[in-house]
Amino acid sequence: MLEALFLATAKAAPATTAAASAGDDWKWLVPVATLILGFGLKWLQDHLAEKGRRRHERDLRREQRYDQLRMRRLDAERANLILLQPAAVRFVRAATVVAIEKRKAFELGRPWSEAEATPAADEELRKSAFELIPLHARIHTEVVSVVLNNVINLITSAMQANNAVAFEDQWEFVNKENNELHRVMGVAIKQLEDENQQLGDPPAR
């Protein structure tokens, strides 16, 4: 009897152990699943961070290239304006010499249509105009271009006038517009220098 009970107990023990073991499986599955989920979340976080970093670096490089191009444009415009200053002085001075000589010839009794400056004065005016033309074409600062056009148009109209009265009516405004031209050129150069300096400054922290 005891032998039969012992055998029954021995046969039942493995089944009981297996059943108990099956009930404990979740205890090691949970940390494994948590570990896998943690690795997955860490990879996703790193992937998103790397993607954001690359996008930021790309945007930064594009902004830096834009700033460099803008600085070159500012430098070029400033250089053209600096060259324009003496060229404009030469042009107005040459035109003034021609105007004075035409007035003298007219005062000596010649008709205005025949009152001419000396060949040397005319040649200087022609050369100064040719020097001004390419600089005029390269200027992008609108306020300078507008006033420069006013000066050129006044001088051209005066030189093409049919009589002394029409000449003086045009020439009357040359000095005023010429002074305004040099004022706006100075302001424009200063603004370009300030803007260039701001682009070249390190970013504020």
N, CA and C atoms as an extended XYZ file, in Angstrom:
615
Properties=species:S:1:pos:R:3:atomname:S:1:resname:S:1:resid:I:1 pbc="F F F"
N         0.836       -1.199        0.000 N   MET     1
C         0.000        0.000        0.000 CA  MET     1
C         0.863        1.237        0.000 C   MET     1
N         1.812        1.228        0.869 N   LEU     2
C         2.720        2.381        0.931 CA  LEU     2
C         3.518        2.504       -0.354 C   LEU     2
N         3.864        1.316       -0.916 N   GLU     3
C         4.637        1.331       -2.153 CA  GLU     3
C         3.819        1.922       -3.282 C   GLU     3
N         2.547        1.622       -3.347 N   ALA     4
C         1.675        2.162       -4.389 CA  ALA     4
C         1.515        3.648       -4.236 C   ALA     4
N         1.391        4.149       -3.011 N   LEU     5
C         1.258        5.602       -2.756 CA  LEU     5
C         2.518        6.334       -3.145 C   LEU     5
N         3.663        5.722       -2.862 N   PHE     6
C         4.952        6.337       -3.216 CA  PHE     6
C         5.091        6.490       -4.722 C   PHE     6
N         4.700        5.420       -5.431 N   LEU     7
C         4.795        5.461       -6.892 CA  LEU     7
C         3.861        6.507       -7.479 C   LEU     7
N         2.666        6.633       -6.917 N   ALA     8
C         1.708        7.631       -7.408 CA  ALA     8
C         2.216        9.036       -7.174 C   ALA     8
N         2.838        9.256       -6.035 N   THR     9
C         3.371       10.583       -5.704 CA  THR     9
C         4.531       10.936       -6.612 C   THR     9
N         5.395        9.959       -6.888 N   ALA    10
C         6.558       10.182       -7.747 CA  ALA    10
C         6.148       10.542       -9.165 C   ALA    10
N         5.083        9.883       -9.660 N   LYS    11
C         4.615       10.173      -11.018 CA  LYS    11
C         3.945       11.543      -11.111 C   LYS    11
N         3.316       11.948      -10.043 N   ALA    12
C         2.589       13.240      -10.059 CA  ALA    12
C         3.524       14.418       -9.893 C   ALA    12
N         4.676       14.254       -9.323 N   ALA    13
C         5.584       15.381       -9.012 CA  ALA    13
C         6.075       16.111      -10.242 C   ALA    13
N         6.527       15.442      -11.340 N   PRO    14
C         6.984       16.183      -12.532 CA  PRO    14
C         5.889       17.025      -13.139 C   PRO    14
N         4.667       16.503      -13.178 N   ALA    15
C         3.560       17.275      -13.763 CA  ALA    15
C         3.297       18.519      -12.955 C   ALA    15
N         3.343       18.372      -11.657 N   THR    16
C         3.105       19.523      -10.786 CA  THR    16
C         4.185       20.560      -10.974 C   THR    16
N         5.442       20.109      -11.116 N   THR    17
C         6.576       21.037      -11.316 CA  THR    17
C         6.467       21.766      -12.634 C   THR    17
N         6.048       21.038      -13.671 N   ALA    18
C         5.904       21.648      -15.004 CA  ALA    18
C         4.810       22.694      -14.994 C   ALA    18
N         3.700       22.334      -14.302 N   ALA    19
C         2.592       23.293      -14.237 CA  ALA    19
C         3.017       24.547      -13.509 C   ALA    19
N         3.758       24.385      -12.450 N   ALA    20
C         4.223       25.555      -11.684 CA  ALA    20
C         5.180       26.382      -12.501 C   ALA    20
N         6.052       25.693      -13.291 N   SER    21
C         7.025       26.406      -14.130 CA  SER    21
C         6.331       27.197      -15.215 C   SER    21
N         5.279       26.565      -15.809 N   ALA    22
C         4.548       27.274      -16.871 CA  ALA    22
C         3.887       28.520      -16.324 C   ALA    22
N         3.485       28.503      -15.151 N   GLY    23
C         2.847       29.692      -14.554 CA  GLY    23
C         3.828       30.801      -14.260 C   GLY    23
N         5.121       30.504      -14.194 N   ASP    24
C         6.142       31.524      -13.898 CA  ASP    24
C         6.835       32.068      -15.143 C   ASP    24
N         6.449       31.634      -16.343 N   ASP    25
C         7.131       32.094      -17.566 CA  ASP    25
C         7.068       33.610      -17.737 C   ASP    25
N         5.957       34.265      -17.408 N   TRP    26
C         5.794       35.711      -17.605 CA  TRP    26
C         6.812       36.508      -16.810 C   TRP    26
N         7.351       35.894      -15.746 N   LYS    27
C         8.296       36.632      -14.905 CA  LYS    27
C         9.599       36.951      -15.631 C   LYS    27
N        10.032       36.117      -16.576 N   TRP    28
C        11.245       36.438      -17.356 CA  TRP    28
C        10.921       37.011      -18.724 C   TRP    28
N         9.680       36.814      -19.206 N   LEU    29
C         9.305       37.423      -20.480 CA  LEU    29
C         9.159       38.940      -20.361 C   LEU    29
N         8.668       39.418      -19.241 N   VAL    30
C         8.443       40.859      -19.055 CA  VAL    30
C         9.748       41.660      -19.129 C   VAL    30
N        10.812       41.286      -18.404 N   PRO    31
C        12.053       42.068      -18.528 CA  PRO    31
C        12.689       41.980      -19.916 C   PRO    31
N        12.554       40.828      -20.565 N   VAL    32
C        13.099       40.709      -21.925 CA  VAL    32
C        12.357       41.639      -22.878 C   VAL    32
N        11.012       41.638      -22.779 N   ALA    33
C        10.209       42.511      -23.646 CA  ALA    33
C        10.512       43.984      -23.354 C   ALA    33
N        10.684       44.289      -22.075 N   THR    34
C        11.014       45.673      -21.701 CA  THR    34
C        12.361       46.087      -22.271 C   THR    34
N        13.336       45.154      -22.220 N   LEU    35
C        14.663       45.439      -22.755 CA  LEU    35
C        14.601       45.682      -24.262 C   LEU    35
N        13.846       44.824      -24.972 N   ILE    36
C        13.714       44.994      -26.427 CA  ILE    36
C        13.034       46.324      -26.755 C   ILE    36
N        11.976       46.641      -26.006 N   LEU    37
C        11.274       47.913      -26.229 CA  LEU    37
C        12.185       49.100      -25.950 C   LEU    37
N        13.014       48.966      -24.920 N   GLY    38
C        13.959       50.039      -24.600 CA  GLY    38
C        14.966       50.263      -25.710 C   GLY    38
N        15.496       49.147      -26.250 N   PHE    39
C        16.430       49.263      -27.377 CA  PHE    39
C        15.757       49.926      -28.581 C   PHE    39
N        14.503       49.527      -28.835 N   GLY    40
C        13.773       50.101      -29.962 CA  GLY    40
C        13.539       51.591      -29.790 C   GLY    40
N        13.130       51.991      -28.604 N   LEU    41
C        12.893       53.414      -28.346 CA  LEU    41
C        14.190       54.219      -28.425 C   LEU    41
N        15.280       53.637      -27.904 N   LYS    42
C        16.577       54.332      -27.958 CA  LYS    42
C        17.026       54.510      -29.411 C   LYS    42
N        16.843       53.471      -30.232 N   TRP    43
C        17.219       53.576      -31.653 CA  TRP    43
C        16.385       54.644      -32.352 C   TRP    43
N        15.071       54.677      -32.062 N   LEU    44
C        14.202       55.669      -32.683 CA  LEU    44
C        14.601       57.080      -32.252 C   LEU    44
N        14.902       57.219      -30.972 N   GLN    45
C        15.318       58.534      -30.465 CA  GLN    45
C        16.621       58.986      -31.120 C   GLN    45
N        17.593       58.074      -31.209 N   ASP    46
C        18.868       58.409      -31.844 CA  ASP    46
C        18.680       58.738      -33.322 C   ASP    46
N        17.800       57.967      -33.987 N   HIS    47
C        17.549       58.208      -35.406 CA  HIS    47
C        16.940       59.587      -35.629 C   HIS    47
N        15.957       59.934      -34.827 N   LEU    48
C        15.320       61.251      -34.958 CA  LEU    48
C        16.289       62.376      -34.620 C   LEU    48
N        17.112       62.157      -33.591 N   ALA    49
C        18.085       63.190      -33.207 CA  ALA    49
C        19.122       63.391      -34.309 C   ALA    49
N        19.591       62.303      -34.903 N   GLU    50
C        20.576       62.393      -35.983 CA  GLU    50
C        19.969       63.066      -37.214 C   GLU    50
N        18.722       62.719      -37.505 N   LYS    51
C        18.044       63.347      -38.634 CA  LYS    51
C        17.879       64.843      -38.418 C   LYS    51
N        17.509       65.231      -37.182 N   GLY    52
C        17.388       66.650      -36.871 CA  GLY    52
C        18.721       67.370      -36.933 C   GLY    52
N        19.784       66.691      -36.470 N   ARG    53
C        21.110       67.303      -36.513 CA  ARG    53
C        21.564       67.549      -37.947 C   ARG    53
N        21.337       66.547      -38.808 N   ARG    54
C        21.735       66.705      -40.213 CA  ARG    54
C        20.938       67.819      -40.879 C   ARG    54
N        19.647       67.889      -40.563 N   ARG    55
C        18.826       68.954      -41.150 CA  ARG    55
C        19.300       70.325      -40.670 C   ARG    55
N        19.638       70.415      -39.398 N   HIS    56
C        20.132       71.678      -38.853 CA  HIS    56
C        21.454       72.074      -39.506 C   HIS    56
N        22.360       71.101      -39.673 N   GLU    57
C        23.648       71.397      -40.313 CA  GLU    57
C        23.451       71.814      -41.765 C   GLU    57
N        22.522       71.162      -42.457 N   ARG    58
C        22.242       71.510      -43.855 CA  ARG    58
C        21.688       72.942      -43.947 C   ARG    58
N        20.752       73.271      -43.065 N   ASP    59
C        20.187       74.627      -43.055 CA  ASP    59
C        21.254       75.662      -42.706 C   ASP    59
N        22.136       75.290      -41.776 N   LEU    60
C        23.194       76.211      -41.373 CA  LEU    60
C        24.163       76.461      -42.515 C   LEU    60
N        24.541       75.389      -43.235 N   ARG    61
C        25.438       75.563      -44.384 CA  ARG    61
C        24.796       76.420      -45.471 C   ARG    61
N        23.500       76.188      -45.719 N   ARG    62
C        22.801       76.985      -46.727 CA  ARG    62
C        22.751       78.457      -46.304 C   ARG    62
N        22.499       78.704      -45.030 N   GLU    63
C        22.459       80.087      -44.535 CA  GLU    63
C        23.832       80.740      -44.624 C   GLU    63
N        24.878       79.968      -44.311 N   GLN    64
C        26.233       80.516      -44.390 CA  GLN    64
C        26.616       80.845      -45.829 C   GLN    64
N        26.232       79.956      -46.777 N   ARG    65
C        26.503       80.243      -48.188 CA  ARG    65
C        25.771       81.493      -48.643 C   ARG    65
N        24.526       81.633      -48.198 N   TYR    66
C        23.743       82.821      -48.560 CA  TYR    66
C        24.397       84.082      -47.998 C   TYR    66
N        24.841       84.015      -46.750 N   ASP    67
C        25.499       85.176      -46.136 CA  ASP    67
C        26.793       85.520      -46.867 C   ASP    67
N        27.546       84.496      -47.273 N   GLN    68
C        28.790       84.755      -48.002 CA  GLN    68
C        28.529       85.411      -49.350 C   GLN    68
N        27.512       84.921      -50.059 N   LEU    69
C        27.154       85.534      -51.338 CA  LEU    69
C        26.679       86.964      -51.134 C   LEU    69
N        25.919       87.157      -50.095 N   ARG    70
C        25.406       88.508      -49.806 CA  ARG    70
C        26.544       89.453      -49.451 C   ARG    70
N        27.512       88.966      -48.690 N   MET    71
C        28.664       89.791      -48.341 CA  MET    71
C        29.455       90.172      -49.585 C   MET    71
N        29.594       89.222      -50.523 N   ARG    72
C        30.311       89.535      -51.768 CA  ARG    72
C        29.566       90.581      -52.585 C   ARG    72
N        28.227       90.465      -52.613 N   ARG    73
C        27.444       91.469      -53.335 CA  ARG    73
C        27.572       92.843      -52.682 C   ARG    73
N        27.549       92.858      -51.363 N   LEU    74
C        27.702       94.128      -50.649 CA  LEU    74
C        29.075       94.735      -50.911 C   LEU    74
N        30.109       93.890      -50.899 N   ASP    75
C        31.471       94.375      -51.168 CA  ASP    75
C        31.576       94.942      -52.575 C   ASP    75
N        30.959       94.236      -53.534 N   ALA    76
C        31.019       94.699      -54.920 CA  ALA    76
C        30.292       96.024      -55.086 C   ALA    76
N        29.123       96.143      -54.467 N   GLU    77
C        28.360       97.396      -54.577 CA  GLU    77
C        29.109       98.550      -53.922 C   GLU    77
N        29.703       98.272      -52.765 N   ARG    78
C        30.473       99.315      -52.079 CA  ARG    78
C        31.665       99.744      -52.930 C   ARG    78
N        32.365       98.781      -53.535 N   ALA    79
C        33.516       99.113      -54.378 CA  ALA    79
C        33.091       99.951      -55.580 C   ALA    79
N        31.944       99.619      -56.178 N   ASN    80
C        31.460      100.388      -57.321 CA  ASN    80
C        31.089      101.812      -56.918 C   ASN    80
N        30.480      101.955      -55.757 N   LEU    81
C        30.105      103.294      -55.287 CA  LEU    81
C        31.345      104.139      -54.983 C   LEU    81
N        32.365      103.496      -54.431 N   ILE    82
C        33.603      104.226      -54.143 CA  ILE    82
C        34.270      104.680      -55.436 C   ILE    82
N        34.217      103.827      -56.459 N   LEU    83
C        34.759      104.229      -57.763 CA  LEU    83
C        33.897      105.300      -58.424 C   LEU    83
N        32.610      105.242      -58.149 N   LEU    84
C        31.692      106.206      -58.766 CA  LEU    84
C        31.923      107.625      -58.253 C   LEU    84
N        32.318      107.754      -57.006 N   GLN    85
C        32.488      109.098      -56.429 CA  GLN    85
C        33.459      109.967      -57.240 C   GLN    85
N        34.706      109.542      -57.458 N   PRO    86
C        35.609      110.392      -58.255 CA  PRO    86
C        35.187      110.482      -59.714 C   PRO    86
N        34.573      109.434      -60.252 N   ALA    87
C        34.126      109.474      -61.647 CA  ALA    87
C        33.039      110.523      -61.824 C   ALA    87
N        32.132      110.609      -60.855 N   ALA    88
C        31.072      111.630      -60.922 CA  ALA    88
C        31.658      113.022      -60.781 C   ALA    88
N        32.645      113.160      -59.900 N   VAL    89
C        33.312      114.466      -59.738 CA  VAL    89
C        33.961      114.881      -61.052 C   VAL    89
N        34.661      113.953      -61.689 N   ARG    90
C        35.332      114.263      -62.953 CA  ARG    90
C        34.324      114.652      -64.030 C   ARG    90
N        33.210      113.937      -64.104 N   PHE    91
C        32.206      114.218      -65.123 CA  PHE    91
C        31.586      115.605      -64.934 C   PHE    91
N        31.186      115.918      -63.727 N   VAL    92
C        30.557      117.226      -63.470 CA  VAL    92
C        31.573      118.345      -63.648 C   VAL    92
N        32.810      118.097      -63.212 N   ARG    93
C        33.852      119.122      -63.384 CA  ARG    93
C        34.096      119.381      -64.873 C   ARG    93
N        34.196      118.321      -65.669 N   ALA    94
C        34.418      118.481      -67.103 CA  ALA    94
C        33.247      119.210      -67.756 C   ALA    94
N        32.031      118.871      -67.345 N   ALA    95
C        30.849      119.547      -67.889 CA  ALA    95
C        30.835      121.021      -67.488 C   ALA    95
N        31.283      121.303      -66.273 N   THR    96
C        31.329      122.696      -65.809 CA  THR    96
C        32.322      123.510      -66.634 C   THR    96
N        33.470      122.924      -66.950 N   VAL    97
C        34.464      123.617      -67.784 CA  VAL    97
C        33.883      123.920      -69.159 C   VAL    97
N        33.196      122.947      -69.733 N   VAL    98
C        32.572      123.163      -71.046 CA  VAL    98
C        31.521      124.262      -70.946 C   VAL    98
N        30.733      124.243      -69.884 N   ALA    99
C        29.703      125.274      -69.714 CA  ALA    99
C        30.321      126.668      -69.608 C   ALA    99
N        31.396      126.778      -68.836 N   ILE   100
C        32.058      128.082      -68.673 CA  ILE   100
C        32.598      128.572      -70.016 C   ILE   100
N        33.217      127.689      -70.773 N   GLU   101
C        33.787      128.103      -72.058 CA  GLU   101
C        32.698      128.465      -73.072 C   GLU   101
N        31.570      127.753      -73.038 N   LYS   102
C        30.463      128.100      -73.931 CA  LYS   102
C        29.903      129.476      -73.557 C   LYS   102
N        29.797      129.744      -72.256 N   ARG   103
C        29.309      131.052      -71.825 CA  ARG   103
C        30.257      132.157      -72.302 C   ARG   103
N        31.549      131.917      -72.168 N   LYS   104
C        32.526      132.935      -72.591 CA  LYS   104
C        32.405      133.207      -74.095 C   LYS   104
N        32.275      132.147      -74.878 N   ALA   105
C        32.130      132.320      -76.325 CA  ALA   105
C        30.849      133.078      -76.655 C   ALA   105
N        29.782      132.797      -75.914 N   PHE   106
C        28.510      133.495      -76.141 CA  PHE   106
C        28.629      134.972      -75.772 C   PHE   106
N        29.345      135.243      -74.678 N   GLU   107
C        29.520      136.636      -74.240 CA  GLU   107
C        30.373      137.431      -75.216 C   GLU   107
N        31.211      136.737      -75.968 N   LEU   108
C        32.029      137.415      -76.970 CA  LEU   108
C        31.242      137.733      -78.240 C   LEU   108
N        29.972      137.369      -78.264 N   GLY   109
C        29.126      137.750      -79.383 CA  GLY   109
C        28.782      136.631      -80.333 C   GLY   109
N        29.209      135.416      -80.078 N   ARG   110
C        28.850      134.318      -80.962 CA  ARG   110
C        27.428      133.846      -80.665 C   ARG   110
N        26.690      133.401      -81.675 N   PRO   111
C        25.382      132.792      -81.413 CA  PRO   111
C        25.560      131.547      -80.541 C   PRO   111
N        24.553      131.254      -79.740 N   TRP   112
C        24.680      130.106      -78.827 CA  TRP   112
C        24.972      128.812      -79.585 C   TRP   112
N        24.373      128.644      -80.727 N   SER   113
C        24.596      127.419      -81.505 CA  SER   113
C        26.045      127.276      -81.950 C   SER   113
N        26.766      128.389      -81.981 N   GLU   114
C        28.170      128.373      -82.395 CA  GLU   114
C        29.131      128.565      -81.221 C   GLU   114
N        28.578      128.783      -80.056 N   ALA   115
C        29.417      128.962      -78.863 CA  ALA   115
C        29.921      127.601      -78.415 C   ALA   115
N        31.179      127.352      -78.624 N   GLU   116
C        31.748      126.036      -78.333 CA  GLU   116
C        32.904      126.145      -77.352 C   GLU   116
N        33.117      125.022      -76.645 N   ALA   117
C        34.262      124.932      -75.750 CA  ALA   117
C        35.484      124.536      -76.561 C   ALA   117
N        36.643      124.553      -75.932 N   THR   118
C        37.867      124.134      -76.617 CA  THR   118
C        37.830      122.623      -76.851 C   THR   118
N        38.550      122.141      -77.853 N   PRO   119
C        38.602      120.688      -78.098 CA  PRO   119
C        39.074      119.901      -76.883 C   PRO   119
N        39.994      120.485      -76.129 N   ALA   120
C        40.494      119.780      -74.936 CA  ALA   120
C        39.384      119.603      -73.899 C   ALA   120
N        38.558      120.651      -73.709 N   ALA   121
C        37.454      120.569      -72.750 CA  ALA   121
C        36.414      119.562      -73.211 C   ALA   121
N        36.095      119.576      -74.487 N   ASP   122
C        35.132      118.609      -75.021 CA  ASP   122
C        35.647      117.176      -74.890 C   ASP   122
N        36.938      116.994      -75.125 N   GLU   123
C        37.520      115.656      -75.016 CA  GLU   123
C        37.485      115.149      -73.581 C   GLU   123
N        37.758      116.028      -72.642 N   GLU   124
C        37.707      115.633      -71.225 CA  GLU   124
C        36.288      115.248      -70.825 C   GLU   124
N        35.299      115.987      -71.315 N   LEU   125
C        33.906      115.650      -71.013 CA  LEU   125
C        33.550      114.295      -71.613 C   LEU   125
N        33.989      114.043      -72.824 N   ARG   126
C        33.699      112.767      -73.480 CA  ARG   126
C        34.337      111.605      -72.714 C   ARG   126
N        35.598      111.749      -72.322 N   LYS   127
C        36.290      110.693      -71.590 CA  LYS   127
C        35.635      110.433      -70.229 C   LYS   127
N        35.276      111.500      -69.555 N   SER   128
C        34.657      111.339      -68.233 CA  SER   128
C        33.293      110.649      -68.349 C   SER   128
N        32.560      110.934      -69.433 N   ALA   129
C        31.273      110.271      -69.647 CA  ALA   129
C        31.471      108.781      -69.900 C   ALA   129
N        32.480      108.431      -70.714 N   PHE   130
C        32.767      107.023      -70.972 CA  PHE   130
C        33.205      106.293      -69.702 C   PHE   130
N        33.899      106.984      -68.830 N   GLU   131
C        34.306      106.375      -67.557 CA  GLU   131
C        33.103      106.141      -66.660 C   GLU   131
N        32.123      107.017      -66.759 N   LEU   132
C        30.945      106.933      -65.890 CA  LEU   132
C        29.976      105.834      -66.321 C   LEU   132
N        29.896      105.567      -67.618 N   ILE   133
C        28.880      104.652      -68.153 CA  ILE   133
C        28.940      103.257      -67.529 C   ILE   133
N        30.094      102.563      -67.503 N   PRO   134
C        30.101      101.207      -66.920 CA  PRO   134
C        29.811      101.189      -65.425 C   PRO   134
N        30.267      102.215      -64.721 N   LEU   135
C        29.972      102.281      -63.294 CA  LEU   135
C        28.479      102.478      -63.069 C   LEU   135
N        27.890      103.332      -63.874 N   HIS   136
C        26.450      103.571      -63.781 CA  HIS   136
C        25.680      102.277      -63.976 C   HIS   136
N        26.121      101.453      -64.913 N   ALA   137
C        25.428      100.201      -65.207 CA  ALA   137
C        25.551       99.193      -64.074 C   ALA   137
N        26.614       99.271      -63.274 N   ARG   138
C        26.845       98.278      -62.216 CA  ARG   138
C        26.219       98.666      -60.879 C   ARG   138
N        25.693       99.874      -60.778 N   ILE   139
C        25.131      100.323      -59.511 CA  ILE   139
C        23.728       99.754      -59.329 C   ILE   139
N        23.486       99.136      -58.177 N   HIS   140
C        22.176       98.561      -57.870 CA  HIS   140
C        21.424       99.348      -56.798 C   HIS   140
N        22.084      100.277      -56.136 N   THR   141
C        21.424      101.080      -55.108 CA  THR   141
C        20.514      102.085      -55.791 C   THR   141
N        19.217      101.898      -55.623 N   GLU   142
C        18.243      102.648      -56.421 CA  GLU   142
C        18.335      104.150      -56.192 C   GLU   142
N        18.465      104.561      -54.936 N   VAL   143
C        18.475      106.000      -54.663 CA  VAL   143
C        19.663      106.672      -55.336 C   VAL   143
N        20.797      105.981      -55.420 N   VAL   144
C        21.974      106.539      -56.095 CA  VAL   144
C        21.729      106.603      -57.599 C   VAL   144
N        21.157      105.551      -58.148 N   SER   145
C        20.894      105.528      -59.591 CA  SER   145
C        19.937      106.642      -60.004 C   SER   145
N        18.928      106.887      -59.182 N   VAL   146
C        17.945      107.925      -59.507 CA  VAL   146
C        18.599      109.302      -59.551 C   VAL   146
N        19.382      109.633      -58.525 N   VAL   147
C        20.003      110.959      -58.474 CA  VAL   147
C        21.090      111.083      -59.537 C   VAL   147
N        21.829      110.009      -59.788 N   LEU   148
C        22.839      110.041      -60.841 CA  LEU   148
C        22.189      110.293      -62.202 C   LEU   148
N        21.063      109.657      -62.447 N   ASN   149
C        20.330      109.905      -63.688 CA  ASN   149
C        19.899      111.360      -63.789 C   ASN   149
N        19.478      111.938      -62.671 N   ASN   150
C        19.076      113.341      -62.683 CA  ASN   150
C        20.234      114.250      -63.094 C   ASN   150
N        21.417      113.978      -62.527 N   VAL   151
C        22.594      114.784      -62.858 CA  VAL   151
C        22.940      114.645      -64.343 C   VAL   151
N        22.979      113.422      -64.825 N   ILE   152
C        23.324      113.176      -66.231 CA  ILE   152
C        22.307      113.832      -67.163 C   ILE   152
N        21.019      113.668      -66.829 N   ASN   153
C        19.970      114.236      -67.689 CA  ASN   153
C        20.017      115.758      -67.707 C   ASN   153
N        20.288      116.374      -66.566 N   LEU   154
C        20.375      117.838      -66.522 CA  LEU   154
C        21.537      118.343      -67.375 C   LEU   154
N        22.696      117.706      -67.239 N   ILE   155
C        23.866      118.125      -68.008 CA  ILE   155
C        23.645      117.885      -69.497 C   ILE   155
N        23.091      116.728      -69.830 N   THR   156
C        22.835      116.416      -71.243 CA  THR   156
C        21.851      117.411      -71.854 C   THR   156
N        20.760      117.693      -71.124 N   SER   157
C        19.766      118.648      -71.629 CA  SER   157
C        20.361      120.034      -71.793 C   SER   157
N        21.218      120.431      -70.849 N   ALA   158
C        21.839      121.753      -70.937 CA  ALA   158
C        22.748      121.834      -72.152 C   ALA   158
N        23.554      120.795      -72.388 N   MET   159
C        24.472      120.809      -73.519 CA  MET   159
C        23.738      120.775      -74.858 C   MET   159
N        22.526      120.236      -74.862 N   GLN   160
C        21.759      120.155      -76.103 CA  GLN   160
C        20.788      121.324      -76.284 C   GLN   160
N        20.831      122.273      -75.351 N   ALA   161
C        19.911      123.413      -75.418 CA  ALA   161
C        20.162      124.243      -76.670 C   ALA   161
N        19.088      124.797      -77.216 N   ASN   162
C        19.196      125.582      -78.445 CA  ASN   162
C        19.552      127.042      -78.197 C   ASN   162
N        19.411      127.489      -76.952 N   ASN   163
C        19.715      128.883      -76.643 CA  ASN   163
C        20.232      128.988      -75.221 C   ASN   163
N        20.775      130.143      -74.889 N   ALA   164
C        21.400      130.347      -73.591 CA  ALA   164
C        20.393      130.257      -72.451 C   ALA   164
N        19.174      130.752      -72.703 N   VAL   165
C        18.157      130.710      -71.647 CA  VAL   165
C        17.811      129.256      -71.294 C   VAL   165
N        17.592      128.431      -72.304 N   ALA   166
C        17.277      127.022      -72.051 CA  ALA   166
C        18.444      126.325      -71.363 C   ALA   166
N        19.663      126.704      -71.752 N   PHE   167
C        20.846      126.136      -71.101 CA  PHE   167
C        20.858      126.461      -69.619 C   PHE   167
N        20.676      127.729      -69.284 N   GLU   168
C        20.743      128.146      -67.885 CA  GLU   168
C        19.598      127.562      -67.065 C   GLU   168
N        18.437      127.371      -67.700 N   ASP   169
C        17.303      126.773      -66.987 CA  ASP   169
C        17.632      125.351      -66.533 C   ASP   169
N        18.359      124.626      -67.356 N   GLN   170
C        18.754      123.265      -66.986 CA  GLN   170
C        19.935      123.264      -66.034 C   GLN   170
N        20.910      124.112      -66.331 N   TRP   171
C        22.138      124.106      -65.537 CA  TRP   171
C        21.910      124.583      -64.105 C   TRP   171
N        20.871      125.325      -63.905 N   GLU   172
C        20.577      125.882      -62.576 CA  GLU   172
C        20.483      124.798      -61.508 C   GLU   172
N        20.046      123.615      -61.888 N   PHE   173
C        19.807      122.543      -60.904 CA  PHE   173
C        20.954      121.538      -60.812 C   PHE   173
N        22.010      121.728      -61.619 N   VAL   174
C        23.101      120.748      -61.650 CA  VAL   174
C        23.824      120.673      -60.313 C   VAL   174
N        24.194      121.809      -59.758 N   ASN   175
C        24.942      121.796      -58.493 CA  ASN   175
C        24.138      121.168      -57.359 C   ASN   175
N        22.854      121.489      -57.310 N   LYS   176
C        22.005      120.930      -56.255 CA  LYS   176
C        21.926      119.405      -56.363 C   LYS   176
N        21.679      118.919      -57.576 N   GLU   177
C        21.578      117.469      -57.763 CA  GLU   177
C        22.932      116.790      -57.571 C   GLU   177
N        23.994      117.450      -57.935 N   ASN   178
C        25.328      116.872      -57.745 CA  ASN   178
C        25.645      116.725      -56.259 C   ASN   178
N        25.298      117.748      -55.481 N   ASN   179
C        25.502      117.652      -54.032 CA  ASN   179
C        24.664      116.520      -53.437 C   ASN   179
N        23.436      116.394      -53.926 N   GLU   180
C        22.567      115.318      -53.436 CA  GLU   180
C        23.137      113.952      -53.818 C   GLU   180
N        23.723      113.868      -55.007 N   LEU   181
C        24.324      112.610      -55.448 CA  LEU   181
C        25.421      112.168      -54.493 C   LEU   181
N        26.306      113.075      -54.123 N   HIS   182
C        27.409      112.707      -53.232 CA  HIS   182
C        26.908      112.420      -51.817 C   HIS   182
N        25.827      113.070      -51.432 N   ARG   183
C        25.262      112.778      -50.115 CA  ARG   183
C        24.713      111.350      -50.077 C   ARG   183
N        23.904      110.982      -51.078 N   VAL   184
C        23.295      109.653      -51.058 CA  VAL   184
C        24.346      108.566      -51.285 C   VAL   184
N        25.396      108.859      -52.050 N   MET   185
C        26.466      107.875      -52.201 CA  MET   185
C        27.155      107.629      -50.867 C   MET   185
N        27.423      108.694      -50.111 N   GLY   186
C        28.050      108.528      -48.805 CA  GLY   186
C        27.180      107.727      -47.849 C   GLY   186
N        25.888      108.018      -47.840 N   VAL   187
C        24.960      107.281      -46.975 CA  VAL   187
C        24.900      105.809      -47.380 C   VAL   187
N        24.840      105.556      -48.688 N   ALA   188
C        24.755      104.177      -49.173 CA  ALA   188
C        26.004      103.380      -48.822 C   ALA   188
N        27.165      103.996      -48.972 N   ILE   189
C        28.420      103.313      -48.635 CA  ILE   189
C        28.454      102.971      -47.146 C   ILE   189
N        28.032      103.904      -46.318 N   LYS   190
C        28.010      103.661      -44.868 CA  LYS   190
C        27.040      102.523      -44.528 C   LYS   190
N        25.875      102.506      -45.140 N   GLN   191
C        24.909      101.435      -44.877 CA  GLN   191
C        25.450      100.078      -45.310 C   GLN   191
N        26.113      100.038      -46.458 N   LEU   192
C        26.694       98.778      -46.926 CA  LEU   192
C        27.788       98.294      -45.981 C   LEU   192
N        28.598       99.207      -45.494 N   GLU   193
C        29.655       98.834      -44.548 CA  GLU   193
C        29.060       98.301      -43.257 C   GLU   193
N        27.993       98.949      -42.756 N   ASP   194
C        27.357       98.491      -41.528 CA  ASP   194
C        26.721       97.116      -41.711 C   ASP   194
N        26.046       96.911      -42.840 N   GLU   195
C        25.399       95.624      -43.093 CA  GLU   195
C        26.428       94.515      -43.252 C   GLU   195
N        27.518       94.821      -43.941 N   ASN   196
C        28.578       93.840      -44.114 CA  ASN   196
C        29.193       93.467      -42.773 C   ASN   196
N        29.366       94.468      -41.912 N   GLN   197
C        29.925       94.216      -40.593 CA  GLN   197
C        29.005       93.321      -39.773 C   GLN   197
N        27.696       93.553      -39.873 N   GLN   198
C        26.741       92.733      -39.127 CA  GLN   198
C        26.765       91.296      -39.609 C   GLN   198
N        26.894       91.091      -40.919 N   LEU   199
C        26.955       89.731      -41.453 CA  LEU   199
C        28.238       89.029      -41.017 C   LEU   199
N        29.303       89.794      -40.858 N   GLY   200
C        30.578       89.203      -40.487 CA  GLY   200
C        30.756       88.987      -39.002 C   GLY   200
N        29.883       89.601      -38.176 N   ASP   201
C        29.981       89.437      -36.725 CA  ASP   201
C        29.591       88.032      -36.321 C   ASP   201
N        30.212       87.484      -35.271 N   PRO   202
C        29.801       86.156      -34.788 CA  PRO   202
C        28.405       86.251      -34.200 C   PRO   202
N        27.637       85.160      -34.227 N   PRO   203
C        26.274       85.200      -33.680 CA  PRO   203
C        26.284       85.489      -32.189 C   PRO   203
N        25.275       86.213      -31.751 N   ALA   204
C        25.154       86.551      -30.318 CA  ALA   204
C        24.826       85.292      -29.530 C   ALA   204
N        25.450       85.193      -28.391 N   ARG   205
C        25.212       84.019      -27.527 CA  ARG   205
C        24.202       84.387      -26.430 C   ARG   205
